[in-house]
Structures are given as C-alpha cells and as structure tokens.
Amino acid sequence: MFRRTQTTADDSPVSATDPKPAGKGRPTPKRRDAEGRRRQPVTAPKNRKEAYKNLRDRQAAERARAREGMMRGDERYLPARDRGPVRRFARDWVDSRRLVSQYFLPFSLAILLLTWIPFPGAMQGQVAAAVIGIGWPIMMLGVLFTSIWVSWKVKRLAAEKFPGESLRGVGFYAAMRALQIRKLRFPPPQFLPGGQPVPPKK
C-alpha cells in the first residue's frame, strides 16, 4: 500500500497579491509622514558672533513686545505695583478727571521762571515776595488738599466696588498719580478727562 503524503501549510505557495507583513518596529506611512511634518529644520549659528546677534535680536523683539503690552495696559507686562483691578480702577478714576495737583510741576516751573525774570527797580522784590509769599503757599495748600481728597475718595470707592480685595496703598497710589503731568503718566491713561476712552492711535 502506498502512503498518502500530507501537505502542510508551509508548503502552500504564497500568492503574489498577498500583503507582505511589515517588519518589527517599522513605522507605517502615516506615522512617518506625521513625524516628518513635526520635524523643523534647525540651523545652528555658525560662530559666536552670529549666536550673539541672534540673542540680541530675540531680546529686542521681547522688549518691543513688552513695551507694546505696557502701553496697552496689559496686566501681563505691567510692574507689580500697577497690577490688579484695584490699581486699574484707581488709574482710571484719576485719569478721567482734571485735578489741581496735576498742575503742580507746571506751576512750580512758572514760579521759578518768575523769580529769574529781571524786573525794573523795586518791582523785582515785589514780584519775588508775591510769588514766594502768596503763590507758593496757595499752590502747596491746593496740592495737599487735593492729594488727601483723592486718596480718601479712591479708597472708599474701591472698597465698595471690590469687596474682599486688598486696598493696601491704593490711596497713596492714586494721589501720586494725580501729581504727575498727564502725558508723563505710566501706564498711559486709558480715559480722557470727562470719562471718554482714549481713541486708539492710527
């Protein structure tokens, strides 16, 4: 009797159309494409001079961005003393009003100039006496009264508007801002006298 030979699965031919199994650890085309998109060409500086130039360019761009943010009143770029809703409220309240104390520096300059201007004869002494004896005390009293009133008013309104917020130093902060010339205030005013918002610069 002849024995029948058994054919195993290993002996069967593989069709040419059958997909070839991928090797171990071999990424699929989608993964390779995604990795290629994520990779960015990195150009290292050729020398120390070029690296220093790139660093200066980045620092200049960061400073410009920070300055632009400060001019807009962006909280992220403001100093710690100017941050927070209470300080913003104090700035806006002061900037939306014309106060006597904001003319302190111009008035001081005017008094100084009057003492330097040569007047004929005895008029020089009379002008100096009027400026020092009358003008200066009136200005100082006006500044003192305005500063006390601004400090009290802003602190009271802030306590009503922001219950639970820290009011430490907000009165002094508002009074010092009221002493500054409007164009020299920082952060720049966001409101005009009267309460209208400052129009954006073109």
Buried (B, 14 or more C-beta within 10 A) or exposed (E): EEEEEEEEEEEEEEEEEEEEEEEEEEEEEEEEEEEEEEEEEEEEEEEEEEEEEEEEEEEEEEEEEBEEBBEBBEBEBBEEEBEBEBBBBBBBBBBBBEBBBBBBEEBBEEBEEBEEEEEEEEEEEEBEEEBEEEBBEEBEEBBEEBBEBBBEBBBEBBBEEBEEBEBEBBBBBBBBBBBBEBEEBEBBBBBEEEEEEEEEEE
